[in-house]
């Protein structure tokens, strides 16, 4: 419920501030299965815009664990589908959780392979998750 309301509010705000946007290629996204979206991370708006572009598909978002420290914000982003990942020492849950969400709940995983907005160094994980989930 929070996910749908948040998408609606943010979509209205973006329309008011920036006008209507055009999403190209939406027809190429699978409808009846989960999938992995691999994208560059250049702005804090990236996950928001992706969520709006693929709506009504629900997302699973990998997020650095520091974002969950302020408890109210941590609770809120968990409601939106984010889960914490320790970027220094990612545990098995960094792979298991998204695989489960893709396979069993048919959600879309958004993963930024650079891990941060300020890097061009690619990290592994996206292909591993897609293979384990047998997802495009």
Secondary structure, DSSP 8 states (H G I E B T S, - for coil): -HHHHHHHHHHHHHHHHH------SGGGS-SSS-EEEE----STTHHHHHHHHHTTS-EEEEEEGGGGSSHHHHHHHHHTTEEEE-SSS--THHHHHHHHHHHHH--EEEE-TTSSTT-----S-HHHHHHHHT--
